[in-house]
Every structure is written in C-alpha cells, then in structure tokens.
C-alpha cells in the first residue's frame, strides 16, 4: 500500500510542477505580447526548475509495462 501512496504523491508532484510551469509560461507570453507584439510569436521561455522531465519514467513497475505483441503472419 505504501508503494501506491508514493506513486500517487509523485504523480501529484509532477502535475503541480507542470501546472506551475505552464501558468508562468502563459504569463510570460502575455507580457511579451504587450511589450513587443511583433516578436512575441518567436519568444522563448525557460522553465528553469519547473521542468518535469526528471519525473518521467519513475513508475516503470510491472503494472505500467505494456505486454509484448505476438507476431502475426502477414497475409
């Protein structure tokens, strides 16, 4: 049961990080649009510590793995 709770906490943390990063990105784009409308479409945003890449693939236990597909002969 503790493993499920830990996985649930990790998924919730990832959701919160993604939500915070997306909110800041939208705010950044709005400010850029007000300041410099011509270049706003080419603006880049650095997520900094609000990246969720490090949390990807943490739950690779047996319940999350896909079953291998059987080879079927082509007709």
N, C-alpha and C positions, 0 to 999 in steps of 0.2 A: 504494500500500500504506500510506503514511503517513496518508492520509485515513481509511482504515478503522481504523487504530490510534487515531487521535484521536477518532473517533466512539465506539469501544469504551470509551475512557477516560471520555468524557463520560457515556455510559450507566451505567457503573460508579459514577461520582461521584454521579449522580442517585439510583441505588439505595441507596447508602450514606447519603446525606442523608435520603432518605425513611425508611429503616430506623431511623436515629438519632432522627428526629423522632417516629416512631410509638412507639418504645420510651419516650421521655421523656413522651409524652402518656399512655401507659398507666400509667406510674409516678405521674404527676400525678393521674390519676383514682383510682388506688388510695388515695393519700394523702387525697384529698378524701373518699372513701367512709369512711375510718377516722375522719377529723376531724368531718365533718358529713354523715351519711348522707342526711338529708332533702333537702339542696340539691345533692348530688353529681351528680344527673342533669342539673342546669342549669349545671354548671361549664363554663367556657370555658377553653381552653388556647391560649396564644400560642406559636407555633412559633419565633418570633424568626428567627435566622439559619439555622434548619434548614428553610427553605422551598425547594421545588424548582421553584417557579413560574418562576424566571428561566431554568431549563434547558429549559423546554418549547419545542418547535418549533425547536431548534437544528439538527436534522438534516433540513432541508427540501430535500434534493437530489433529483435525478431518480429515485433508487431508492426513495424513500419517498412519492412522489406517486401519488395514485390516478388511474387512467385515466378520462377523461370518458366518461359513459354516452351511448349513442346513443339518440336519441328514437325510440320505437316508437309507431305509431299505435294509439289505443285502439279496441277492438272493441266 
